[in-house]
Amino acid sequence: MEQELENLRKRNTELEREAKEGKEREDSLWQQLVQANARLRVLEEAEERLSAEIGELEAHALEEARAYESRIQQLLDQLHKITDVS
């Protein structure tokens, strides 16, 4: 009976140690998850800023292309007038 009680105490000690280690692993994983979520938020915000900047650049490039096309058309019109007069 005493041997059985001693075995139960040892087993209890082992289980308590394993439970403590499991809790420590869980806490560590939880902290890693929190850090990963924080990094994800930063990346998502950066992606949103980049998307907005790309949109602005595309709009600006389109305006520039239209202005350039308009200037080319004006120059072509002038060239036609000059060649028609000659």
N, C-alpha and C positions, 0 to 999 in steps of 0.2 A: 504494500500500500504506500509506504514511504517512497519507494523507488518510482512508483507511478506518479505520485505528487511532485517529485523532483523533475520527472520528465515533462509534466504539464507546466511547471514553472519555466523550464528551459524553452519549451515550445511557445509559451506566452511571451517570453522575452524576445524570442526570434520574431514572432508575429508583430510585436510592438516596434521592433527595429525596422522590419519590412514596411510597416505602415508609415513610420516616420520617413523612410527613404522615398516611399511612394508619394507622400505629401510634398516632400522637397522637390521631387521631379515634377509634380503637378504645378507647384508654385513657379518653378523655373520655366516650364512650358507656357504658363499663363503670362509670365513677364515677357517672354519672347513673342507671344501673340499680341500683347499690347504694343510692343515696339514695332512689330510688323504692321499693325494697323496704323500707327503714327506715320511710318514711312509711306504707307499706301496713301494716306490723306495728303501728304506733301507732294507725292507724285501726281495724284489726281489734280491738285491745285495747279501744279506746274503744267500739266497737260492742258488744262482749261485756259491758262494764260497763253500758252503757245498757240492753241487753236484760235484764240481771239486775235493774236498778233498775225497769224497766217491769213486770217480773214481780212484784216486791215491791209496787209500787204497785197493780197489778191485784188482788193478793191482799188488800191492805189495803182497797181500795175495795169488794171483795165482802163482806168482814167488816162494814164500815160499813153497807152496804146491807142486809145480813141483820139487823144490830142495829136499824137504823132501821125495817125492816119489822116486826120483832118488837115494837118499842115502839109502833108504830101499831096493831098487833093488840091489844096490851094496853089501849091507850086506847079502842079500839073496844069491847072486851069490857066495860070499865068503863062506857062510855056506854050500852051495851045494858042493863047491870044497873040503871043509874040510871033509864033510861026505862021498864024493865019494872016497877020498884018504884012509879013514879008512877002 
